[in-house]
């Protein structure tokens, strides 16, 4: 038994570490778009959209706003697909389990990297399906890895937010490709290497993750993957004493409380879900618009100086690496109550939801600060903007997944995560009209659009206020119940 426990502990740690590496190196690469655009421009992608224009003083310049708009459209579609297709992927994950969902994700990710590898300036339009496939495959890596938090009960939220932080930091992958390109490594060679790495994803799928789902709470003697001399499927006798039925290693615990859990429809129609959707959508739109327009913004602030643009693009990409360091802070905030005695009648879920209020409010506050800095047209200030952006982004996505996991039944996590990401994706489509407005109406100056988005971001504060009022109401009801006894 000691050997089993020892092997189980090592296996869980190895699963955690390899999952972290997978999210860090592959899952969210699409959000390093600004670095990749720099390379694609040097390779002449969409260069046919650049036109000669004559200034008021008679000088001839090259107007590449059409090229920038096309690159922005590629990112808009990729980021939309990243979120919107999480809806069917969430149902796929909940219904068919980890293996099927991951194999589908590996397939999409591999196709995406191959399409970029074999694209050229003549075949620039291949970027549209390539980035979409890369994006959807990456979010499936993240989705199937977040359940690893269930293996570490008291630190569940910390692990979930850490994985989301690694997802954010993986945007630095395109910085590495940019630096390799500047050192003479071709774009094709870099993406062919990423395609070859799919073998690692497949091996991890079969040997370090369950075929179905990791349950929460975790059953006693739960095993998965390679076992120490025992079958990975355990059949345990039902215990009528406490109403618990333990199934195979991949089955979920079924208790007599299952009937009391909210249905998927009730979760969707709840106040929690609605305001959580608004909370995510307004902040996500702010981030997407910032990333999608970063290159032209820097072109404007640097007066088109290529070396200075490259310097700031590199600085932005380097700060993205810090996402994996920032995200656990949010998890620790949400897990800070673990181990403390709970109030009479307070459930574990009630305590988890109450602990999330500070996280939700702090994330909204960070977004307003980030948006204000992005609005001010000062080049040196953008270093501060980059720091606030990566801090807020890691809090946003880690907090999104962690809140859904604690506020709603775990059996609906994949579906709810998919729905909230899909609906927020529909909202994020507004980024393209915003780009068009800046380009065609505001003569390239995004100041007023940024002001509008900053005001819109204030809506995110409604969610933590709503959760706080709910928790206070629950506490009052518990007090009344205790007094009546």
The 8 nearest C-alpha neighbors of each residue, nearest first, counted from 0:
[[1, 3, 2, 4, 5, 6, 220, 227],
 [2, 0, 4, 3, 5, 6, 7, 8],
 [3, 1, 5, 0, 4, 6, 227, 7],
 [4, 2, 0, 6, 1, 5, 7, 227],
 [3, 5, 7, 1, 2, 6, 8, 0],
 [4, 6, 2, 8, 7, 3, 1, 9],
 [7, 5, 9, 3, 8, 4, 10, 2],
 [6, 8, 4, 10, 5, 9, 3, 11],
 [7, 9, 11, 5, 6, 10, 4, 12],
 [10, 8, 6, 12, 11, 7, 13, 5],
 [9, 11, 13, 7, 8, 12, 6, 14],
 [12, 10, 14, 8, 13, 9, 15, 7],
 [11, 13, 15, 9, 14, 10, 16, 8],
 [12, 14, 10, 16, 15, 11, 17, 9],
 [15, 13, 11, 17, 12, 16, 207, 18],
 [14, 16, 12, 18, 13, 17, 11, 19],
 [17, 15, 19, 13, 18, 14, 12, 20],
 [16, 18, 20, 19, 14, 15, 13, 21],
 [19, 17, 21, 15, 16, 20, 14, 144],
 [18, 20, 16, 22, 17, 21, 162, 23],
 [21, 19, 23, 17, 18, 22, 24, 16],
 [20, 22, 18, 24, 19, 23, 25, 17],
 [23, 21, 26, 166, 19, 165, 20, 25],
 [24, 22, 165, 169, 20, 21, 166, 168],
 [23, 25, 169, 21, 22, 20, 172, 26],
 [24, 26, 22, 28, 21, 169, 27, 23],
 [25, 27, 137, 22, 166, 140, 28, 138],
 [28, 26, 166, 169, 29, 170, 137, 167],
 [27, 29, 170, 169, 30, 31, 25, 172],
 [30, 28, 31, 27, 32, 134, 170, 130],
 [31, 29, 170, 32, 28, 27, 290, 167],
 [30, 32, 170, 29, 173, 28, 33, 34],
 [31, 33, 35, 30, 34, 29, 36, 173],
 [34, 32, 36, 35, 31, 294, 37, 293],
 [35, 33, 174, 37, 32, 36, 173, 31],
 [34, 36, 32, 38, 37, 33, 173, 39],
 [37, 35, 39, 33, 38, 34, 40, 32],
 [36, 38, 40, 35, 34, 39, 41, 33],
 [39, 37, 35, 41, 36, 40, 177, 42],
 [40, 38, 36, 42, 41, 44, 37, 35],
 [41, 39, 43, 42, 37, 38, 44, 36],
 [40, 42, 38, 39, 43, 37, 44, 36],
 [41, 43, 39, 40, 44, 38, 120, 119],
 [44, 42, 40, 46, 120, 41, 45, 39],
 [43, 45, 120, 46, 123, 39, 40, 42],
 [46, 44, 47, 66, 48, 123, 43, 120],
 [47, 45, 43, 48, 44, 49, 66, 40],
 [48, 46, 45, 49, 50, 66, 44, 43],
 [49, 47, 66, 46, 65, 45, 50, 63],
 [48, 50, 63, 62, 47, 46, 66, 65],
 [51, 49, 62, 61, 48, 52, 63, 47],
 [50, 52, 61, 60, 62, 59, 53, 49],
 [53, 51, 60, 59, 61, 62, 50, 54],
 [52, 54, 59, 58, 57, 60, 55, 51],
 [53, 55, 57, 58, 56, 59, 52, 60],
 [54, 56, 57, 53, 58, 59, 52, 60],
 [57, 55, 54, 58, 53, 59, 60, 52],
 [56, 58, 54, 55, 53, 59, 52, 60],
 [57, 59, 54, 53, 56, 60, 55, 52],
 [60, 58, 53, 52, 54, 51, 57, 61],
 [61, 59, 52, 51, 62, 53, 58, 54],
 [60, 62, 51, 50, 52, 63, 49, 59],
 [61, 63, 50, 49, 64, 51, 52, 60],
 [64, 62, 49, 66, 65, 61, 67, 50],
 [63, 65, 67, 66, 62, 68, 49, 438],
 [64, 66, 68, 63, 48, 67, 69, 49],
 [65, 67, 63, 69, 48, 64, 68, 45],
 [68, 66, 64, 70, 69, 65, 71, 63],
 [67, 69, 71, 65, 66, 70, 64, 72],
 [70, 68, 72, 66, 71, 67, 65, 73],
 [69, 71, 73, 67, 72, 68, 66, 74],
 [70, 72, 68, 74, 69, 291, 73, 75],
 [71, 73, 75, 69, 70, 74, 76, 68],
 [74, 72, 70, 76, 127, 71, 75, 77],
 [73, 75, 77, 71, 72, 76, 78, 291],
 [76, 74, 72, 78, 73, 77, 79, 71],
 [75, 77, 79, 73, 74, 78, 80, 72],
 [78, 76, 131, 74, 80, 79, 130, 75],
 [77, 79, 81, 75, 80, 76, 74, 82],
 [80, 78, 424, 76, 81, 77, 82, 83],
 [81, 79, 83, 77, 82, 78, 84, 131],
 [82, 80, 135, 78, 134, 79, 77, 83],
 [83, 81, 420, 421, 424, 85, 80, 79],
 [421, 82, 84, 80, 424, 85, 79, 86],
 [85, 83, 86, 80, 82, 87, 88, 81],
 [84, 86, 417, 88, 82, 83, 89, 87],
 [417, 85, 87, 418, 84, 89, 88, 421],
 [88, 86, 90, 89, 84, 85, 91, 417],
 [87, 89, 85, 91, 86, 90, 92, 84],
 [90, 88, 413, 414, 417, 92, 86, 91],
 [89, 91, 87, 93, 414, 92, 88, 94],
 [92, 90, 88, 94, 89, 95, 93, 87],
 [91, 93, 96, 89, 100, 90, 94, 95],
 [94, 92, 90, 413, 91, 96, 95, 89],
 [93, 95, 91, 92, 96, 90, 89, 211],
 [96, 94, 92, 91, 93, 99, 211, 97],
 [97, 95, 211, 92, 212, 93, 94, 98],
 [96, 98, 211, 100, 210, 99, 101, 212],
 [99, 97, 210, 101, 100, 96, 102, 204],
 [98, 100, 102, 101, 97, 96, 95, 103],
 [101, 99, 97, 103, 92, 98, 102, 104],
 [102, 100, 104, 98, 103, 99, 97, 105],
 [103, 101, 105, 99, 104, 100, 98, 106],
 [102, 104, 106, 100, 101, 105, 99, 107],
 [103, 105, 136, 101, 107, 102, 139, 106],
 [104, 106, 102, 108, 103, 107, 109, 101],
 [105, 107, 103, 109, 104, 108, 102, 110],
 [108, 106, 136, 132, 110, 104, 109, 105],
 [107, 109, 136, 133, 111, 105, 110, 106],
 [110, 108, 194, 106, 112, 111, 107, 105],
 [109, 111, 113, 107, 108, 112, 114, 106],
 [112, 110, 129, 133, 132, 108, 114, 109],
 [111, 113, 109, 115, 190, 114, 110, 194],
 [114, 112, 116, 110, 115, 111, 109, 117],
 [115, 113, 111, 117, 129, 116, 112, 118],
 [114, 116, 118, 112, 113, 117, 129, 126],
 [117, 115, 187, 113, 190, 114, 118, 191],
 [116, 118, 114, 115, 113, 187, 119, 122],
 [117, 119, 115, 122, 116, 114, 125, 123],
 [120, 118, 122, 121, 123, 117, 44, 42],
 [119, 121, 44, 123, 43, 122, 42, 45],
 [120, 122, 119, 123, 44, 118, 45, 124],
 [123, 121, 119, 120, 124, 118, 125, 44],
 [124, 122, 120, 125, 44, 121, 119, 126],
 [123, 125, 126, 122, 127, 128, 45, 121],
 [126, 124, 123, 127, 122, 128, 129, 118],
 [125, 127, 129, 124, 128, 130, 123, 115],
 [126, 128, 125, 73, 129, 130, 124, 131],
 [129, 127, 131, 130, 126, 125, 132, 111],
 [130, 128, 111, 126, 132, 114, 131, 127],
 [129, 131, 133, 132, 77, 128, 127, 126],
 [130, 132, 77, 128, 134, 129, 133, 80],
 [133, 131, 111, 107, 135, 129, 134, 130],
 [134, 132, 108, 111, 130, 136, 131, 135],
 [133, 135, 81, 131, 137, 132, 136, 29],
 [136, 134, 81, 132, 138, 137, 133, 131],
 [137, 135, 104, 108, 107, 139, 133, 134],
 [136, 138, 26, 140, 134, 139, 135, 27],
 [137, 139, 141, 135, 140, 136, 142, 26],
 [138, 140, 142, 136, 141, 137, 104, 143],
 [141, 139, 137, 138, 143, 142, 26, 144],
 [140, 142, 138, 144, 139, 143, 145, 22],
 [143, 141, 139, 144, 145, 140, 138, 146],
 [142, 144, 140, 141, 145, 139, 97, 146],
 [145, 143, 141, 146, 142, 147, 18, 140],
 [144, 146, 147, 159, 142, 143, 148, 141],
 [145, 147, 148, 144, 149, 213, 143, 212],
 [148, 146, 149, 145, 150, 144, 15, 213],
 [147, 149, 155, 158, 146, 150, 151, 159],
 [150, 148, 147, 151, 146, 215, 152, 155],
 [151, 149, 148, 147, 152, 217, 11, 213],
 [150, 152, 149, 148, 155, 154, 153, 147],
 [151, 153, 155, 154, 149, 150, 148, 216],
 [154, 152, 155, 151, 337, 334, 338, 156],
 [155, 153, 157, 152, 151, 156, 158, 334],
 [154, 156, 148, 152, 158, 157, 151, 153],
 [157, 155, 330, 159, 158, 401, 154, 160],
 [330, 156, 158, 154, 160, 327, 155, 159],
 [157, 159, 161, 148, 155, 156, 160, 162],
 [160, 158, 156, 162, 145, 161, 157, 148],
 [159, 161, 397, 163, 157, 326, 162, 330],
 [162, 160, 327, 164, 158, 326, 163, 159],
 [163, 161, 165, 159, 164, 160, 19, 166],
 [162, 164, 166, 160, 397, 165, 161, 396],
 [165, 163, 323, 322, 326, 161, 393, 167],
 [164, 166, 23, 323, 168, 162, 167, 163],
 [165, 167, 163, 27, 22, 164, 169, 23],
 [168, 166, 164, 165, 169, 322, 27, 170],
 [167, 169, 320, 319, 165, 322, 170, 166],
 [168, 170, 23, 24, 171, 28, 27, 166],
 [169, 171, 31, 28, 30, 168, 172, 27],
 [172, 170, 174, 169, 316, 173, 31, 168],
 [173, 171, 175, 170, 174, 169, 28, 176],
 [172, 174, 176, 175, 171, 31, 35, 34],
 [175, 173, 177, 171, 172, 34, 176, 316],
 [174, 176, 178, 172, 173, 177, 179, 171],
 [175, 177, 173, 179, 174, 178, 180, 172],
 [178, 176, 174, 180, 175, 179, 38, 173],
 [177, 179, 181, 175, 180, 176, 174, 182],
 [180, 178, 182, 176, 184, 181, 177, 175],
 [181, 179, 184, 177, 183, 182, 178, 185],
 [180, 182, 178, 179, 183, 177, 184, 38],
 [183, 181, 179, 180, 184, 178, 177, 185],
 [182, 184, 180, 181, 185, 179, 178, 186],
 [185, 183, 180, 179, 182, 186, 188, 189],
 [186, 184, 187, 188, 180, 183, 189, 179],
 [185, 187, 189, 188, 190, 180, 116, 184],
 [188, 186, 116, 185, 190, 189, 191, 117],
 [187, 189, 191, 185, 186, 190, 192, 184],
 [190, 188, 192, 186, 187, 191, 193, 185],
 [189, 191, 193, 116, 192, 187, 112, 188],
 [190, 192, 194, 188, 193, 189, 187, 116],
 [191, 193, 195, 190, 189, 194, 188, 196],
 [194, 192, 190, 196, 191, 195, 189, 112],
 [195, 193, 191, 109, 192, 196, 197, 112],
 [194, 196, 192, 197, 193, 198, 191, 109],
 [197, 195, 193, 198, 194, 199, 192, 200],
 [198, 196, 200, 199, 195, 194, 105, 201],
 [197, 199, 201, 196, 200, 195, 202, 194],
 [200, 198, 202, 197, 201, 196, 203, 195],
 [201, 199, 197, 203, 198, 202, 204, 105],
 [200, 202, 204, 198, 199, 203, 197, 205],
 [203, 201, 199, 204, 205, 200, 206, 198],
 [202, 204, 207, 200, 206, 201, 205, 199],
 [205, 203, 201, 202, 208, 206, 207, 98],
 [204, 206, 202, 203, 207, 208, 201, 224],
 [207, 205, 224, 203, 204, 225, 208, 202],
 [208, 206, 203, 224, 14, 204, 205, 209],
 [207, 209, 204, 224, 206, 205, 223, 210],
 [210, 208, 223, 211, 224, 212, 97, 249],
 [209, 211, 98, 97, 96, 208, 212, 249],
 [210, 212, 96, 97, 209, 249, 98, 95],
 [213, 211, 96, 249, 97, 214, 209, 210],
 [212, 214, 146, 249, 149, 215, 209, 211],
 [215, 213, 251, 217, 216, 212, 149, 252],
 [216, 214, 217, 149, 213, 409, 251, 218],
 [215, 217, 214, 218, 149, 152, 252, 150],
 [216, 218, 215, 214, 219, 149, 150, 221],
 [219, 217, 221, 220, 216, 252, 245, 214],
 [218, 220, 221, 217, 245, 222, 216, 248],
 [221, 219, 222, 218, 248, 4, 233, 217],
 [220, 222, 219, 218, 248, 217, 223, 249],
 [223, 221, 248, 231, 220, 224, 226, 7],
 [222, 224, 209, 231, 248, 225, 208, 226],
 [223, 225, 206, 207, 208, 209, 226, 231],
 [226, 224, 206, 223, 227, 231, 207, 10],
 [225, 227, 229, 228, 231, 224, 230, 223],
 [228, 226, 229, 3, 6, 225, 2, 7],
 [227, 229, 226, 230, 3, 225, 231, 2],
 [230, 228, 227, 226, 231, 232, 3, 225],
 [229, 231, 232, 226, 233, 228, 227, 225],
 [230, 232, 223, 222, 226, 229, 233, 248],
 [233, 231, 248, 247, 230, 234, 222, 249],
 [234, 232, 247, 248, 235, 231, 230, 246],
 [235, 233, 247, 246, 232, 236, 245, 248],
 [236, 234, 245, 233, 246, 237, 247, 244],
 [235, 237, 238, 234, 245, 244, 246, 239],
 [238, 236, 244, 245, 239, 235, 243, 242],
 [237, 239, 240, 243, 244, 242, 241, 236],
 [240, 238, 242, 241, 237, 243, 244, 236],
 [239, 241, 238, 242, 243, 237, 244, 255],
 [242, 240, 243, 239, 238, 254, 255, 244],
 [243, 241, 239, 255, 254, 240, 238, 244],
 [244, 242, 254, 241, 238, 253, 245, 237],
 [243, 245, 237, 253, 238, 246, 252, 242],
 [246, 244, 235, 252, 237, 243, 247, 236],
 [245, 247, 250, 234, 235, 244, 248, 251],
 [246, 248, 233, 250, 232, 234, 249, 245],
 [249, 247, 232, 221, 222, 233, 250, 223],
 [250, 248, 247, 211, 212, 213, 251, 209],
 [251, 249, 247, 246, 248, 252, 214, 212],
 [250, 252, 214, 253, 249, 246, 215, 213],
 [253, 251, 245, 254, 244, 250, 214, 218],
 [252, 254, 244, 243, 251, 257, 255, 245],
 [255, 253, 243, 256, 257, 242, 252, 244],
 [254, 256, 257, 242, 258, 253, 243, 259],
 [257, 255, 254, 259, 258, 260, 253, 242],
 [258, 256, 259, 254, 260, 255, 253, 261],
 [257, 259, 256, 260, 255, 261, 254, 262],
 [260, 258, 256, 257, 261, 255, 262, 254],
 [261, 259, 257, 258, 262, 408, 256, 407],
 [262, 260, 265, 266, 259, 263, 408, 407],
 [261, 263, 265, 264, 266, 260, 411, 408],
 [262, 264, 266, 265, 267, 411, 261, 415],
 [265, 263, 267, 266, 262, 268, 261, 269],
 [266, 264, 262, 268, 267, 263, 261, 269],
 [265, 267, 263, 269, 264, 268, 262, 261],
 [268, 266, 264, 265, 269, 272, 263, 415],
 [269, 267, 265, 266, 264, 270, 272, 273],
 [270, 268, 266, 271, 272, 267, 265, 273],
 [271, 269, 273, 272, 274, 268, 465, 275],
 [272, 270, 269, 273, 274, 275, 466, 462],
 [271, 273, 275, 269, 270, 274, 267, 276],
 [274, 272, 270, 276, 275, 271, 277, 269],
 [275, 273, 277, 462, 276, 271, 272, 278],
 [274, 276, 278, 272, 273, 277, 271, 462],
 [275, 277, 273, 279, 274, 278, 419, 280],
 [276, 278, 274, 280, 275, 279, 281, 273],
 [279, 277, 459, 275, 276, 280, 274, 281],
 [278, 280, 276, 277, 282, 281, 283, 275],
 [281, 279, 423, 277, 283, 282, 278, 276],
 [280, 282, 284, 283, 456, 279, 278, 277],
 [283, 281, 285, 284, 280, 279, 456, 286],
 [282, 284, 286, 280, 285, 281, 279, 287],
 [285, 283, 427, 287, 281, 282, 286, 288],
 [284, 286, 282, 283, 288, 287, 289, 452],
 [287, 285, 289, 283, 284, 288, 290, 282],
 [286, 288, 284, 290, 289, 285, 291, 283],
 [287, 289, 291, 430, 285, 286, 290, 292],
 [288, 290, 286, 287, 292, 291, 293, 285],
 [291, 289, 293, 287, 292, 288, 286, 33],
 [290, 292, 288, 71, 289, 293, 287, 74],
 [293, 291, 289, 290, 294, 295, 288, 296],
 [294, 292, 296, 290, 295, 289, 291, 297],
 [293, 295, 297, 296, 292, 33, 298, 291],
 [296, 294, 298, 297, 292, 293, 299, 67],
 [297, 295, 293, 299, 298, 294, 292, 300],
 [298, 296, 300, 299, 294, 295, 301, 308],
 [299, 297, 303, 295, 296, 301, 300, 302],
 [298, 300, 296, 302, 297, 301, 295, 303],
 [299, 301, 297, 302, 298, 378, 296, 376],
 [302, 300, 303, 298, 299, 304, 297, 307],
 [303, 301, 299, 300, 304, 298, 297, 305],
 [302, 304, 298, 301, 305, 299, 308, 300],
 [303, 305, 307, 301, 302, 306, 308, 298],
 [306, 304, 308, 307, 303, 309, 298, 301],
 [307, 305, 309, 308, 304, 310, 311, 303],
 [306, 308, 310, 309, 304, 305, 311, 301],
 [309, 307, 305, 311, 310, 306, 297, 312],
 [308, 310, 312, 306, 307, 311, 313, 305],
 [309, 311, 307, 313, 308, 312, 306, 314],
 [310, 312, 314, 313, 308, 309, 315, 307],
 [313, 311, 309, 315, 314, 310, 308, 34],
 [312, 314, 316, 310, 311, 315, 309, 317],
 [315, 313, 311, 317, 312, 316, 310, 318],
 [316, 314, 312, 318, 313, 317, 385, 311],
 [315, 317, 313, 319, 171, 318, 314, 174],
 [318, 316, 314, 319, 320, 315, 313, 171],
 [317, 319, 320, 315, 321, 316, 386, 314],
 [320, 318, 168, 316, 321, 317, 322, 389],
 [321, 319, 168, 318, 322, 317, 171, 323],
 [320, 322, 324, 319, 323, 318, 325, 168],
 [323, 321, 164, 168, 325, 324, 320, 393],
 [322, 324, 164, 165, 321, 326, 325, 168],
 [323, 325, 321, 322, 326, 327, 164, 161],
 [326, 324, 322, 323, 327, 328, 390, 321],
 [325, 327, 164, 393, 161, 160, 328, 329],
 [328, 326, 330, 161, 329, 157, 160, 325],
 [329, 327, 331, 326, 330, 325, 332, 157],
 [328, 330, 332, 327, 331, 326, 394, 358],
 [157, 331, 329, 327, 156, 333, 332, 328],
 [330, 332, 334, 328, 333, 329, 157, 335],
 [331, 333, 329, 335, 330, 334, 328, 358],
 [332, 334, 330, 354, 355, 331, 335, 329],
 [335, 333, 331, 336, 337, 332, 330, 156],
 [334, 336, 332, 337, 331, 333, 354, 330],
 [337, 335, 334, 339, 338, 354, 350, 333],
 [338, 336, 339, 334, 335, 153, 154, 340],
 [337, 339, 336, 340, 153, 335, 341, 334],
 [338, 340, 337, 336, 341, 335, 342, 350],
 [339, 341, 338, 342, 336, 337, 343, 345],
 [342, 340, 345, 339, 343, 350, 346, 344],
 [341, 343, 345, 344, 340, 346, 474, 477],
 [342, 344, 345, 341, 477, 481, 478, 346],
 [343, 345, 342, 477, 346, 341, 481, 480],
 [346, 344, 342, 343, 341, 349, 347, 350],
 [347, 345, 349, 348, 344, 350, 341, 342],
 [346, 348, 350, 349, 351, 345, 341, 352],
 [347, 349, 351, 346, 350, 405, 352, 406],
 [350, 348, 346, 352, 351, 347, 345, 353],
 [349, 351, 353, 347, 348, 352, 354, 346],
 [352, 350, 348, 354, 349, 353, 405, 347],
 [353, 351, 355, 349, 354, 350, 406, 348],
 [352, 354, 350, 355, 351, 356, 470, 349],
 [355, 353, 351, 333, 352, 356, 350, 357],
 [354, 356, 358, 352, 333, 353, 357, 359],
 [357, 355, 463, 359, 358, 354, 353, 467],
 [356, 358, 360, 359, 355, 361, 354, 463],
 [357, 359, 355, 361, 356, 360, 362, 329],
 [358, 360, 356, 362, 463, 357, 361, 355],
 [361, 359, 363, 357, 463, 362, 358, 460],
 [360, 362, 364, 358, 363, 359, 357, 365],
 [363, 361, 365, 359, 360, 364, 394, 391],
 [364, 362, 366, 360, 365, 361, 459, 460],
 [363, 365, 361, 367, 366, 362, 360, 368],
 [366, 364, 362, 368, 363, 367, 391, 369],
 [365, 367, 369, 363, 364, 368, 391, 370],
 [366, 368, 370, 364, 369, 365, 453, 371],
 [369, 367, 365, 371, 366, 370, 372, 364],
 [370, 368, 366, 387, 372, 367, 371, 384],
 [369, 371, 373, 367, 372, 368, 453, 366],
 [372, 370, 374, 368, 373, 369, 367, 453],
 [371, 373, 369, 374, 370, 375, 384, 368],
 [372, 374, 370, 371, 375, 384, 369, 381],
 [375, 373, 371, 449, 372, 446, 370, 376],
 [374, 376, 372, 373, 377, 371, 446, 380],
 [377, 375, 374, 378, 300, 373, 446, 380],
 [376, 378, 380, 375, 379, 381, 300, 372],
 [377, 379, 380, 381, 300, 376, 301, 297],
 [380, 378, 381, 377, 382, 383, 376, 384],
 [381, 379, 382, 377, 378, 383, 384, 372],
 [382, 380, 384, 383, 379, 378, 385, 373],
 [381, 383, 385, 380, 384, 379, 386, 314],
 [384, 382, 386, 381, 385, 380, 387, 372],
 [383, 385, 381, 387, 382, 386, 372, 369],
 [386, 384, 388, 382, 383, 387, 315, 381],
 [387, 385, 383, 388, 384, 389, 390, 318],
 [388, 386, 390, 384, 369, 385, 389, 391],
 [387, 389, 385, 391, 386, 390, 369, 384],
 [388, 390, 392, 391, 386, 387, 322, 319],
 [391, 389, 387, 393, 388, 392, 325, 386],
 [392, 390, 394, 388, 389, 393, 365, 395],
 [391, 393, 395, 389, 394, 390, 388, 396],
 [392, 394, 164, 326, 395, 390, 322, 391],
 [395, 393, 391, 397, 392, 398, 326, 396],
 [396, 394, 392, 398, 393, 397, 391, 399],
 [397, 395, 399, 398, 393, 394, 163, 392],
 [396, 398, 160, 163, 394, 399, 400, 395],
 [399, 397, 401, 395, 396, 400, 394, 402],
 [400, 398, 396, 402, 397, 401, 395, 403],
 [399, 401, 403, 397, 398, 402, 404, 396],
 [400, 402, 398, 404, 156, 403, 399, 397],
 [403, 401, 405, 404, 399, 400, 406, 398],
 [404, 402, 400, 406, 401, 405, 407, 399],
 [403, 405, 401, 402, 406, 407, 409, 412],
 [406, 404, 402, 403, 407, 351, 348, 401],
 [407, 405, 403, 402, 352, 404, 348, 408],
 [406, 408, 405, 403, 404, 409, 266, 411],
 [409, 407, 410, 411, 260, 412, 261, 406],
 [408, 410, 412, 411, 404, 407, 215, 405],
 [409, 411, 408, 412, 93, 413, 251, 407],
 [412, 410, 409, 414, 413, 408, 415, 263],
 [413, 411, 409, 415, 414, 410, 416, 404],
 [414, 412, 89, 416, 93, 415, 411, 417],
 [413, 415, 89, 417, 90, 411, 416, 412],
 [416, 414, 418, 412, 417, 413, 411, 419],
 [417, 415, 413, 419, 414, 418, 412, 420],
 [86, 416, 418, 85, 89, 414, 420, 415],
 [419, 417, 86, 415, 421, 420, 416, 422],
 [418, 420, 422, 416, 421, 417, 276, 423],
 [419, 421, 82, 423, 417, 418, 422, 424],
 [83, 422, 420, 82, 424, 418, 423, 419],
 [423, 421, 425, 424, 419, 420, 418, 426],
 [422, 424, 280, 426, 420, 425, 421, 419],
 [425, 423, 427, 79, 421, 82, 422, 426],
 [426, 424, 422, 423, 427, 428, 421, 79],
 [425, 427, 423, 424, 428, 429, 280, 422],
 [426, 428, 424, 284, 429, 425, 430, 423],
 [429, 427, 430, 426, 425, 431, 424, 79],
 [430, 428, 427, 431, 432, 426, 433, 284],
 [429, 431, 433, 428, 288, 432, 427, 434],
 [430, 432, 434, 433, 429, 428, 435, 75],
 [433, 431, 435, 434, 429, 430, 436, 428],
 [432, 434, 430, 436, 431, 435, 437, 429],
 [435, 433, 431, 437, 436, 432, 438, 430],
 [434, 436, 432, 438, 433, 437, 439, 431],
 [437, 435, 433, 440, 434, 439, 438, 432],
 [438, 436, 441, 443, 434, 435, 445, 440],
 [437, 439, 443, 435, 436, 442, 440, 434],
 [440, 438, 436, 435, 437, 442, 441, 443],
 [439, 441, 436, 442, 437, 438, 435, 443],
 [440, 442, 437, 444, 443, 438, 439, 436],
 [443, 441, 438, 444, 440, 439, 437, 445],
 [442, 444, 438, 437, 441, 445, 439, 440],
 [443, 445, 441, 442, 446, 437, 438, 447],
 [446, 444, 448, 437, 447, 449, 443, 441],
 [447, 445, 449, 448, 444, 374, 450, 375],
 [448, 446, 450, 449, 445, 451, 444, 374],
 [447, 449, 451, 445, 450, 446, 452, 433],
 [450, 448, 452, 446, 374, 447, 451, 445],
 [449, 451, 447, 453, 448, 452, 446, 454],
 [452, 450, 448, 454, 449, 453, 455, 447],
 [451, 453, 455, 449, 454, 450, 456, 448],
 [454, 452, 456, 450, 455, 451, 370, 367],
 [453, 455, 451, 456, 452, 457, 450, 458],
 [456, 454, 452, 457, 453, 458, 451, 281],
 [457, 455, 453, 458, 454, 281, 459, 282],
 [456, 458, 459, 455, 454, 460, 453, 367],
 [459, 457, 456, 460, 461, 455, 278, 277],
 [460, 458, 278, 457, 461, 363, 456, 462],
 [459, 461, 458, 462, 463, 457, 363, 360],
 [460, 462, 464, 459, 458, 463, 465, 274],
 [461, 463, 465, 274, 464, 460, 275, 459],
 [464, 462, 466, 356, 465, 359, 360, 461],
 [463, 465, 467, 461, 462, 466, 468, 460],
 [466, 464, 462, 468, 463, 467, 461, 469],
 [467, 465, 469, 463, 468, 464, 470, 462],
 [466, 468, 464, 470, 469, 465, 463, 356],
 [467, 469, 471, 465, 470, 466, 472, 464],
 [470, 468, 466, 472, 467, 471, 473, 465],
 [471, 469, 473, 467, 472, 468, 353, 474],
 [470, 472, 468, 474, 473, 469, 467, 475],
 [471, 473, 469, 475, 470, 474, 468, 476],
 [474, 472, 470, 476, 475, 471, 469, 477],
 [473, 475, 471, 477, 476, 472, 470, 478],
 [476, 474, 478, 472, 473, 477, 471, 479],
 [475, 477, 473, 479, 478, 474, 480, 472],
 [478, 476, 480, 474, 475, 479, 481, 473],
 [477, 479, 475, 481, 476, 480, 482, 474],
 [480, 478, 476, 482, 477, 481, 483, 475],
 [481, 479, 477, 483, 478, 482, 476, 484],
 [480, 482, 478, 484, 479, 483, 477, 343],
 [483, 481, 479, 484, 480, 478, 477, 476],
 [484, 482, 480, 481, 479, 478, 477, 476],
 [483, 482, 481, 480, 479, 478, 477, 343]]
